[in-house]
């Protein structure tokens, strides 16, 4: 009898073990938090004890690398706490509360410690370390109540791979010391540690391949330590893309379900660069009103029809030309009166669906609202959707089109703007040489490859124009779109007077702030910047190379673009432009939509 009880106990124990992989991961996570707290305490002690600069800098690097051990789970489950620990060193405006929130965490502390530590800043540094320690206590407390599941762990592992690509090896979260490559090693080690937890119970067909990829990645990082010279192209294509695919395959084999939620980056995407990896519907404010071929056809028809303007002389297509990736080639578009000019350059509509804000000042959040704002603007179309609907209702062709597109067939304000938005969403389909290259379907020239490595490295483009969207929608969640203060000049080489987002929020930190646009199809969308001041890509690259407005000598204390010169050679500038030209979608190269 005793043997039977023992056997039953053993069976129950084994069964419980099989169900508790996520609990084992959680235990590791808690242990890593404890280590992080200790590392930050050591850093604080080093500052208090007036240790040498070298000691303080070393302690900082060790502490930040310890954060990389918890980042995968903390950023996934506790994004707001994680942002307080390792967010950008830039103030943020809370639009709901109308308050400006000062930055805190590792990136703020990094600026005190590097490139050199000055003892006179000791008091401020200790205050920041105190804030960081308090946030780590928050992390400890909140993480104690976090319920992990196997599905969430695998989801978090793949998102961490995407985080390495977009925010890690680009230098986004190590902007001063550029310690991104050693930190990427820690991230890979953490993925490996959690992955191995799931290999104990049964053979996993591709586990050796996954572990080999991780080992290959760690070795590459340890033997290629120069941030500027690092071959990000190779590392993404040969290490990180295969790794995220391998994790996906293992999850499938183990029968661990994928998340059911709808996201900007599809939960079923095996890499960041898969065809159709992004879901335009997930960026829509109206998920119940799906984009359909009928709506797209109707929206295209409305887009090209002047019936939406107040005087029936202007359509959306009047300022958004297909051949120019839906821009108009002008510094600023002509106003409806044909005499004056609009305030800003006409933005591309191609690939804009993958954003969380629209217009240069981010004043609306959905494509439907963008359409209606343009139509109602007295200088752009001066139209009324209510009046347009009445006119359209008299057109039998339109009546049939609306009946095909909408279940009730109603011709009203919502149906018009939803059809227009559906058409614009259909213009967001990546089909460039860059996409084919990342999918291993074509090769880059030496200059194109060097240009990509500059874009994602030395030139720092990808720290604002995030890969692969190349806009300001922040990965890997892609749930908010950022604005930046660049210090763009006007034609007289003075700081342009357009206050940008400040006009909307009245927040001082938003003076001269403009949404980071996509640079997909950039070779077709000249002139550039919100005011069309630059006619060529060469001029744009020179502006960034000089350090933006501060580099030009403007008084702009709230500039978010680093003022340091990039020191790009003429060859590097041309290589950077060569890469940007690979972002042109084939449909424009082939002369079709």
C-alpha positions as CSV (number, residue, x, y, z in Angstrom):
1,X,0.0,0.0,0.0
2,X,2.8,2.3,0.9
3,X,4.4,1.7,-2.5
4,X,1.1,2.7,-4.2
5,X,0.9,5.9,-2.3
6,X,4.4,6.7,-3.1
7,X,3.8,6.0,-6.8
8,X,0.7,8.2,-6.8
9,X,2.6,11.0,-5.0
10,X,5.4,10.7,-7.6
11,X,2.9,10.9,-10.5
12,X,1.1,13.9,-9.0
13,X,4.5,15.6,-8.3
14,X,5.7,15.0,-11.9
15,X,2.4,16.2,-13.3
16,X,2.6,19.4,-11.2
17,X,6.2,19.9,-12.4
18,X,5.0,19.8,-16.0
19,X,2.5,22.5,-15.3
20,X,4.9,24.8,-13.5
21,X,7.5,25.9,-16.1
22,X,6.3,29.5,-15.9
23,X,6.7,29.3,-12.1
24,X,10.3,28.3,-12.5
25,X,10.7,31.3,-14.9
26,X,9.1,33.5,-12.3
27,X,11.5,32.3,-9.6
28,X,14.4,33.2,-11.9
29,X,12.9,36.6,-12.6
30,X,12.5,37.3,-8.8
31,X,16.1,36.3,-8.3
32,X,17.3,38.6,-11.0
33,X,15.4,41.5,-9.5
34,X,17.2,40.9,-6.2
35,X,20.5,40.9,-8.0
36,X,19.6,44.2,-9.8
37,X,18.7,45.8,-6.4
38,X,22.1,44.8,-5.1
39,X,23.9,46.2,-8.1
40,X,22.2,49.6,-7.8
41,X,22.9,49.7,-4.1
42,X,26.6,49.1,-4.9
43,X,26.6,51.9,-7.4
44,X,25.0,54.2,-4.9
45,X,27.6,53.3,-2.3
46,X,30.4,53.9,-4.8
47,X,29.1,57.4,-5.3
48,X,28.6,58.1,-1.6
49,X,32.1,56.8,-0.9
50,X,33.6,59.1,-3.6
51,X,35.1,56.1,-5.5
52,X,37.1,56.8,-8.6
53,X,35.4,57.6,-11.9
54,X,36.4,54.3,-13.3
55,X,34.8,52.4,-10.4
56,X,31.6,54.4,-10.6
57,X,31.3,53.8,-14.3
58,X,32.0,50.1,-14.0
59,X,29.3,49.8,-11.3
60,X,26.9,51.6,-13.5
61,X,27.5,49.3,-16.4
62,X,27.1,46.2,-14.2
63,X,23.9,47.6,-12.8
64,X,22.4,48.4,-16.2
65,X,23.4,45.0,-17.5
66,X,21.6,43.5,-14.5
67,X,18.5,45.3,-15.6
68,X,18.8,43.5,-19.0
69,X,18.3,40.3,-17.1
70,X,14.8,41.4,-15.9
71,X,13.9,43.5,-18.9
72,X,12.2,40.7,-20.8
73,X,9.6,40.0,-18.1
74,X,9.4,43.4,-16.5
75,X,8.8,45.3,-19.8
76,X,6.2,42.7,-20.8
77,X,4.1,42.6,-17.6
78,X,5.1,45.9,-15.9
79,X,5.7,48.4,-18.8
80,X,5.1,51.6,-16.8
81,X,7.4,50.5,-13.9
82,X,10.0,49.5,-16.4
83,X,9.8,52.8,-18.2
84,X,10.5,54.5,-14.9
85,X,13.6,52.3,-14.5
86,X,15.0,52.5,-18.0
87,X,13.0,55.0,-20.1
88,X,14.5,57.8,-22.3
89,X,16.0,60.8,-20.5
90,X,13.5,63.1,-21.9
91,X,10.5,64.7,-20.1
92,X,7.0,63.5,-21.1
93,X,3.7,65.3,-21.1
94,X,0.7,63.5,-19.6
95,X,-2.0,64.7,-21.9
96,X,-4.9,63.5,-19.7
97,X,-3.5,65.4,-16.6
98,X,-1.9,68.2,-18.5
99,X,1.4,67.8,-16.6
100,X,5.0,67.4,-17.6
101,X,6.7,64.4,-16.0
102,X,10.5,64.6,-15.5
103,X,12.5,61.6,-16.7
104,X,14.1,59.2,-14.3
105,X,16.0,55.9,-14.3
106,X,19.2,54.5,-15.8
107,X,19.3,56.8,-18.9
108,X,19.2,59.9,-16.7
109,X,21.9,58.5,-14.4
110,X,24.0,57.6,-17.4
111,X,24.3,61.2,-18.3
112,X,25.8,62.0,-14.9
113,X,28.3,59.2,-15.1
114,X,29.4,59.3,-18.8
115,X,31.5,60.4,-20.6
116,X,32.9,61.7,-17.3
117,X,31.7,61.8,-13.7
118,X,31.9,65.2,-12.1
119,X,31.9,65.2,-8.3
120,X,30.0,68.5,-8.1
121,X,27.0,66.6,-9.4
122,X,27.1,64.0,-6.6
123,X,24.1,65.3,-4.8
124,X,21.9,65.2,-7.9
125,X,23.2,61.8,-8.8
126,X,22.4,60.4,-5.4
127,X,18.9,61.8,-5.7
128,X,18.4,60.0,-9.0
129,X,19.8,56.8,-7.6
130,X,17.3,57.1,-4.7
131,X,14.5,57.4,-7.2
132,X,15.8,54.4,-9.1
133,X,16.0,52.4,-5.9
134,X,12.4,53.3,-5.1
135,X,11.2,52.2,-8.5
136,X,13.0,48.9,-8.0
137,X,11.1,48.4,-4.8
138,X,7.9,49.0,-6.8
139,X,9.1,46.4,-9.3
140,X,9.7,43.9,-6.5
141,X,6.3,44.4,-5.0
142,X,4.3,44.4,-8.2
143,X,6.2,41.4,-9.6
144,X,5.3,39.3,-6.5
145,X,1.7,39.3,-7.7
146,X,2.5,38.7,-11.3
147,X,0.9,35.6,-12.7
148,X,3.1,34.2,-15.6
149,X,1.9,31.6,-18.1
150,X,3.9,29.6,-20.6
151,X,2.2,31.5,-23.5
152,X,3.2,34.8,-22.0
153,X,6.8,33.7,-21.4
154,X,7.2,32.6,-25.1
155,X,5.5,35.8,-26.2
156,X,7.9,37.8,-24.0
157,X,10.9,35.9,-25.4
158,X,10.1,36.8,-29.0
159,X,9.4,40.4,-28.1
160,X,12.8,40.6,-26.4
161,X,14.4,39.5,-29.6
162,X,12.5,42.4,-31.3
163,X,13.6,44.7,-28.5
164,X,17.3,43.8,-29.2
165,X,16.8,44.6,-32.9
166,X,15.0,47.9,-32.4
167,X,16.1,49.4,-29.1
168,X,19.2,47.4,-28.2
169,X,21.8,47.2,-30.9
170,X,20.7,50.7,-32.2
171,X,21.9,52.3,-29.0
172,X,18.5,53.6,-28.1
173,X,18.7,52.7,-24.4
174,X,22.4,53.2,-24.0
175,X,22.7,56.6,-25.8
176,X,25.8,58.0,-24.2
177,X,28.1,55.2,-23.3
178,X,26.9,53.0,-26.2
179,X,27.2,49.8,-24.2
180,X,24.5,48.2,-26.4
181,X,26.5,45.2,-27.6
182,X,27.5,43.7,-24.2
183,X,23.9,44.4,-23.0
184,X,22.6,42.4,-26.1
185,X,24.7,39.5,-24.9
186,X,22.9,39.6,-21.5
187,X,19.5,39.7,-23.2
188,X,20.4,36.6,-25.3
189,X,21.7,34.8,-22.2
190,X,18.4,35.6,-20.4
191,X,16.3,34.3,-23.4
192,X,18.5,31.1,-23.3
193,X,18.0,30.7,-19.6
194,X,14.3,30.8,-19.8
195,X,14.2,28.7,-23.0
196,X,16.1,25.9,-21.4
197,X,13.4,25.6,-18.7
198,X,11.1,24.2,-21.4
199,X,13.4,21.5,-22.6
200,X,13.5,19.2,-19.6
201,X,10.4,17.1,-20.1
202,X,10.5,16.0,-23.8
203,X,12.7,16.3,-26.8
204,X,12.1,19.5,-28.8
205,X,13.0,19.0,-32.5
206,X,14.6,22.4,-33.1
207,X,16.0,23.0,-29.6
208,X,19.6,22.3,-30.7
209,X,19.2,24.7,-33.5
210,X,17.9,27.4,-31.3
211,X,20.6,27.0,-28.7
212,X,23.2,27.0,-31.5
213,X,21.9,30.3,-32.8
214,X,22.0,31.8,-29.3
215,X,25.6,30.6,-28.8
216,X,26.5,31.9,-32.3
217,X,25.0,35.3,-31.4
218,X,26.9,35.5,-28.1
219,X,30.2,34.7,-29.7
220,X,29.6,37.2,-32.5
221,X,28.8,40.0,-29.9
222,X,31.9,39.2,-27.9
223,X,34.2,39.2,-30.9
224,X,32.7,42.3,-32.6
225,X,32.7,44.9,-29.9
226,X,33.0,48.2,-31.9
227,X,29.6,49.9,-31.8
228,X,30.1,51.8,-35.0
229,X,31.6,49.0,-37.0
230,X,29.1,46.3,-35.8
231,X,27.4,44.5,-38.7
232,X,23.8,44.8,-37.7
233,X,22.7,43.5,-41.0
234,X,24.4,40.2,-40.5
235,X,23.4,40.0,-36.8
236,X,19.7,40.5,-37.6
237,X,19.5,38.3,-40.6
238,X,21.8,35.4,-39.4
239,X,21.1,35.5,-35.6
240,X,18.0,37.4,-34.5
241,X,15.5,36.5,-37.3
242,X,16.4,32.8,-37.1
243,X,16.1,33.0,-33.3
244,X,12.6,34.5,-33.3
245,X,11.6,31.9,-35.8
246,X,13.1,29.1,-33.7
247,X,11.2,30.3,-30.6
248,X,8.0,30.4,-32.6
249,X,8.6,26.8,-33.9
250,X,9.4,25.5,-30.4
251,X,6.2,27.1,-29.0
252,X,4.2,25.4,-31.7
253,X,5.8,22.0,-31.1
254,X,5.2,22.2,-27.3
255,X,1.5,23.1,-28.0
256,X,1.8,26.3,-26.0
257,X,-1.0,28.6,-27.4
258,X,-0.3,32.0,-28.9
259,X,-1.9,35.1,-27.6
260,X,-5.4,35.9,-28.9
261,X,-5.2,39.7,-28.7
262,X,-5.0,41.9,-31.7
263,X,-1.8,44.0,-31.9
264,X,0.0,46.3,-34.3
265,X,2.7,43.6,-34.6
266,X,0.8,40.4,-35.1
267,X,1.3,37.8,-32.5
268,X,1.7,35.2,-35.3
269,X,4.6,37.1,-36.9
270,X,7.7,35.0,-36.8
271,X,10.1,37.9,-37.4
272,X,9.8,41.7,-37.4
273,X,10.3,41.6,-41.2
274,X,7.7,39.0,-42.2
275,X,5.4,40.0,-45.1
276,X,2.3,41.3,-43.4
277,X,3.8,41.2,-40.0
278,X,1.9,44.4,-39.1
279,X,-1.9,44.7,-38.8
280,X,-3.3,48.0,-40.0
281,X,-6.6,47.0,-38.4
282,X,-5.0,46.9,-35.0
283,X,-4.1,50.6,-35.4
284,X,-7.7,51.5,-36.3
285,X,-9.9,53.2,-33.9
286,X,-12.9,51.3,-35.2
287,X,-12.1,47.6,-34.9
288,X,-15.7,46.7,-35.5
289,X,-15.6,48.2,-38.9
290,X,-13.1,46.0,-40.8
291,X,-11.4,47.1,-43.9
292,X,-12.8,45.2,-46.9
293,X,-12.1,45.3,-50.7
294,X,-15.5,47.0,-51.2
295,X,-14.6,49.8,-48.7
296,X,-11.2,50.2,-50.3
297,X,-12.7,50.6,-53.8
298,X,-15.3,53.0,-52.5
299,X,-12.6,55.0,-50.5
300,X,-10.4,55.2,-53.6
301,X,-13.3,56.6,-55.6
302,X,-14.1,59.2,-52.9
303,X,-10.4,60.0,-52.6
304,X,-10.4,61.1,-56.2
305,X,-13.7,62.9,-56.2
306,X,-13.9,66.7,-55.7
307,X,-17.5,66.2,-54.3
308,X,-15.9,66.2,-50.8
309,X,-14.7,69.8,-51.1
310,X,-16.8,72.9,-50.4
311,X,-16.6,74.2,-54.0
312,X,-16.3,70.9,-55.8
313,X,-12.8,71.8,-57.2
314,X,-10.4,69.8,-55.0
315,X,-10.2,66.1,-54.1
316,X,-7.8,64.4,-51.7
317,X,-5.8,63.3,-54.8
318,X,-5.2,67.0,-55.7
319,X,-2.5,67.1,-53.1
320,X,-1.6,63.5,-52.8
321,X,-0.1,62.2,-56.0
322,X,0.4,58.5,-56.6
323,X,3.7,59.0,-58.5
324,X,5.2,60.9,-55.5
325,X,4.1,58.3,-52.9
326,X,1.0,60.4,-52.2
327,X,2.8,63.7,-51.7
328,X,2.8,66.7,-54.1
329,X,6.4,67.7,-54.5
330,X,5.8,71.2,-53.2
331,X,7.4,72.9,-50.2
332,X,3.9,73.6,-48.9
333,X,0.6,72.8,-50.6
334,X,-1.4,75.6,-52.2
335,X,-4.5,76.6,-50.2
336,X,-8.0,76.2,-51.6
337,X,-8.1,79.8,-52.8
338,X,-5.2,79.0,-55.2
339,X,-3.2,82.0,-53.9
340,X,-1.9,81.4,-50.4
341,X,0.1,78.5,-49.1
342,X,-0.7,76.0,-46.4
343,X,1.4,76.1,-43.2
344,X,3.1,72.7,-43.8
345,X,4.5,70.3,-46.3
346,X,2.1,67.7,-47.6
347,X,2.9,64.4,-45.9
348,X,2.9,61.0,-47.6
349,X,-0.1,58.8,-47.1
350,X,1.9,55.7,-48.1
351,X,2.5,53.4,-45.1
352,X,1.0,55.8,-42.6
353,X,-1.5,53.4,-41.1
354,X,1.1,52.0,-38.8
355,X,1.0,55.0,-36.5
356,X,-0.8,56.1,-33.4
357,X,-0.9,59.8,-34.2
358,X,-1.5,61.8,-37.4
359,X,-0.5,65.2,-38.8
360,X,2.8,66.8,-38.0
361,X,1.5,68.0,-34.7
362,X,-0.1,64.7,-33.7
363,X,-3.5,66.3,-33.3
364,X,-5.6,63.2,-34.1
365,X,-5.2,59.5,-33.3
366,X,-7.1,57.7,-36.1
367,X,-7.1,57.8,-39.9
368,X,-10.9,58.4,-39.9
369,X,-10.3,61.6,-37.9
370,X,-7.5,62.7,-40.2
371,X,-9.7,62.5,-43.2
372,X,-12.5,64.6,-41.7
373,X,-10.0,67.2,-40.3
374,X,-8.7,67.8,-43.8
375,X,-12.1,67.9,-45.4
376,X,-13.4,70.4,-42.9
377,X,-10.3,72.7,-42.9
378,X,-11.3,75.9,-44.6
379,X,-7.8,76.3,-46.3
380,X,-7.6,72.7,-47.5
381,X,-11.0,71.5,-48.7
382,X,-13.5,73.6,-46.8
383,X,-16.1,70.8,-47.1
384,X,-18.9,69.3,-45.1
385,X,-19.3,65.5,-44.9
386,X,-23.0,66.1,-44.1
387,X,-23.5,68.1,-47.3
388,X,-21.3,65.7,-49.3
389,X,-23.4,62.8,-48.1
390,X,-26.5,64.5,-49.4
391,X,-24.9,65.1,-52.8
392,X,-23.6,61.5,-53.0
393,X,-27.1,60.1,-52.1
394,X,-28.3,61.4,-55.4
395,X,-25.7,59.4,-57.4
396,X,-27.0,56.0,-58.2
397,X,-23.5,54.6,-58.7
398,X,-22.4,55.7,-55.3
399,X,-25.7,54.3,-53.8
400,X,-24.7,50.9,-55.2
401,X,-21.1,51.3,-53.9
402,X,-22.2,52.1,-50.4
403,X,-24.6,49.2,-50.4
404,X,-21.8,46.9,-51.3
405,X,-19.4,48.3,-48.7
406,X,-21.7,48.7,-45.7
407,X,-24.3,46.2,-44.4
408,X,-26.9,48.9,-44.0
409,X,-25.9,50.8,-47.1
410,X,-26.2,54.1,-45.3
411,X,-24.5,57.1,-46.9
412,X,-23.5,59.2,-43.9
413,X,-20.5,61.0,-42.3
414,X,-19.1,57.9,-40.7
415,X,-19.4,55.7,-43.8
416,X,-17.5,58.3,-45.9
417,X,-14.6,58.8,-43.5
418,X,-14.4,55.0,-42.8
419,X,-14.2,54.3,-46.5
420,X,-11.5,56.9,-47.0
421,X,-9.6,55.5,-44.1
422,X,-9.9,52.0,-45.4
423,X,-8.4,53.1,-48.7
424,X,-5.5,54.8,-47.0
425,X,-4.9,51.7,-44.8
426,X,-4.6,49.7,-48.0
427,X,-1.6,51.9,-49.0
428,X,0.3,50.5,-46.0
429,X,1.9,47.3,-47.5
430,X,5.6,47.1,-47.3
431,X,7.1,45.9,-50.6
432,X,10.6,47.4,-50.8
433,X,14.0,46.0,-51.5
434,X,14.8,46.4,-47.8
435,X,11.9,44.1,-47.0
436,X,13.0,41.5,-49.6
437,X,16.5,41.7,-48.2
438,X,15.4,41.1,-44.7
439,X,13.4,38.1,-45.9
440,X,16.4,36.7,-47.7
441,X,14.9,37.2,-51.1
442,X,17.4,39.6,-52.5
443,X,20.9,41.0,-51.8
444,X,22.1,44.5,-51.0
445,X,25.0,46.2,-52.6
446,X,28.0,46.9,-50.4
447,X,26.9,50.5,-50.1
448,X,23.3,49.7,-49.3
449,X,24.4,47.3,-46.5
450,X,26.9,49.8,-45.1
451,X,24.1,52.4,-45.2
452,X,21.7,50.2,-43.2
453,X,24.5,49.6,-40.6
454,X,25.0,53.4,-40.4
455,X,21.2,54.0,-40.1
456,X,20.9,51.5,-37.2
457,X,24.2,52.5,-35.7
458,X,26.6,55.4,-36.0
459,X,24.1,57.8,-37.7
460,X,21.5,57.1,-34.9
461,X,18.6,57.3,-37.4
462,X,16.9,54.2,-36.0
463,X,16.7,55.6,-32.5
464,X,13.9,57.8,-33.7
465,X,12.9,56.1,-37.0
466,X,12.4,52.7,-35.5
467,X,13.1,49.5,-37.5
468,X,11.3,48.2,-39.5
469,X,8.5,50.8,-39.8
470,X,11.0,53.7,-39.9
471,X,8.6,56.0,-38.2
472,X,8.2,57.1,-34.5
473,X,5.9,54.3,-33.4
474,X,7.8,52.8,-30.5
475,X,8.7,49.0,-30.6
476,X,8.1,46.3,-29.7
477,X,4.6,47.2,-28.5
478,X,4.0,49.8,-31.3
479,X,1.4,51.4,-29.1
480,X,2.5,55.1,-29.2
481,X,4.0,57.4,-31.8
482,X,6.6,59.9,-30.7
483,X,7.4,63.5,-31.6
484,X,10.9,65.1,-31.7
485,X,12.3,68.6,-31.5
486,X,14.9,68.9,-34.2
487,X,15.4,72.6,-34.7
488,X,14.5,72.8,-38.3
489,X,15.5,76.0,-40.1
490,X,13.4,78.1,-42.4
491,X,14.4,79.4,-45.9
492,X,16.2,82.3,-44.2
493,X,18.3,79.8,-42.1
494,X,16.7,80.9,-38.9
495,X,14.7,78.6,-36.5
496,X,11.4,77.9,-38.2
497,X,8.6,79.7,-36.3
498,X,6.1,76.9,-36.5
499,X,5.6,75.7,-32.9
500,X,4.2,72.3,-33.9
501,X,2.6,70.2,-31.2
502,X,2.8,73.1,-28.7
503,X,-0.2,74.7,-30.4
504,X,-2.2,71.6,-29.4
505,X,-0.9,70.9,-25.9
506,X,0.4,74.3,-24.7
507,X,3.2,72.3,-23.0
508,X,6.5,74.0,-23.0
509,X,8.3,70.8,-23.8
510,X,6.4,70.6,-27.1
511,X,7.6,73.9,-28.6
512,X,8.9,73.1,-32.1
513,X,7.9,69.4,-31.7
514,X,6.8,67.4,-34.7
515,X,5.8,63.8,-35.1
516,X,8.5,61.5,-36.4
517,X,7.2,60.5,-39.9
518,X,7.9,57.3,-41.8
519,X,10.8,57.5,-44.2
520,X,9.5,54.7,-46.4
521,X,9.5,55.9,-50.0
522,X,11.6,58.9,-49.0
523,X,13.3,59.2,-52.3
524,X,9.9,60.1,-53.8
525,X,8.7,62.5,-51.2
526,X,10.9,65.6,-51.5
527,X,11.1,68.3,-50.4
528,X,11.6,67.4,-46.8
529,X,10.8,68.4,-43.2
530,X,7.5,69.9,-42.1
531,X,8.2,73.1,-44.0
532,X,9.8,71.6,-47.1
533,X,13.0,73.5,-46.4
534,X,15.3,70.8,-47.8
535,X,15.2,69.8,-51.4
536,X,17.5,66.8,-51.3
537,X,18.4,63.9,-49.1
538,X,21.9,65.2,-49.0
539,X,20.7,68.3,-47.3
540,X,18.7,66.3,-44.8
541,X,21.7,64.1,-43.9
542,X,23.9,67.2,-43.5
543,X,21.4,68.7,-41.1
544,X,21.5,65.7,-38.8
545,X,25.2,65.3,-39.2
546,X,25.6,68.8,-37.8
547,X,23.5,68.1,-34.7
548,X,20.2,69.7,-35.8
549,X,19.2,73.2,-34.7
550,X,21.7,73.3,-31.8
551,X,24.4,72.3,-34.2
552,X,23.3,75.2,-36.4
553,X,23.6,77.6,-33.4
554,X,19.9,78.0,-32.5
555,X,18.8,78.7,-29.0
556,X,16.8,75.6,-28.4
557,X,17.2,74.1,-24.9
558,X,14.4,71.6,-25.3
559,X,15.9,69.9,-28.5
560,X,15.5,66.2,-28.3
561,X,17.9,65.4,-31.1
562,X,21.4,65.0,-29.7
563,X,23.4,68.1,-30.6
564,X,26.7,66.2,-31.0
565,X,27.9,66.0,-34.6
566,X,27.7,62.6,-36.2
567,X,31.0,63.1,-38.0
568,X,29.9,61.2,-41.1
569,X,32.3,61.1,-44.0
570,X,31.0,62.0,-47.5
571,X,31.1,58.3,-48.4
572,X,29.1,57.4,-45.3
573,X,26.5,60.0,-46.2
574,X,26.1,58.6,-49.7
575,X,25.9,55.1,-48.2
576,X,23.2,56.2,-45.8
577,X,21.2,57.6,-48.8
578,X,21.8,54.4,-50.8
579,X,20.1,52.5,-48.0
580,X,17.2,54.9,-47.7
581,X,16.5,54.4,-51.4
582,X,16.0,50.7,-50.7
583,X,12.9,51.7,-48.7
584,X,11.0,52.6,-51.9
585,X,8.0,50.2,-52.4
586,X,8.0,48.3,-55.7
587,X,4.5,49.4,-56.5
588,X,5.9,53.0,-57.0
589,X,9.0,51.8,-58.9
590,X,6.6,49.9,-61.2
591,X,4.3,52.9,-61.6
592,X,1.3,51.4,-59.9
593,X,-0.5,51.8,-56.6
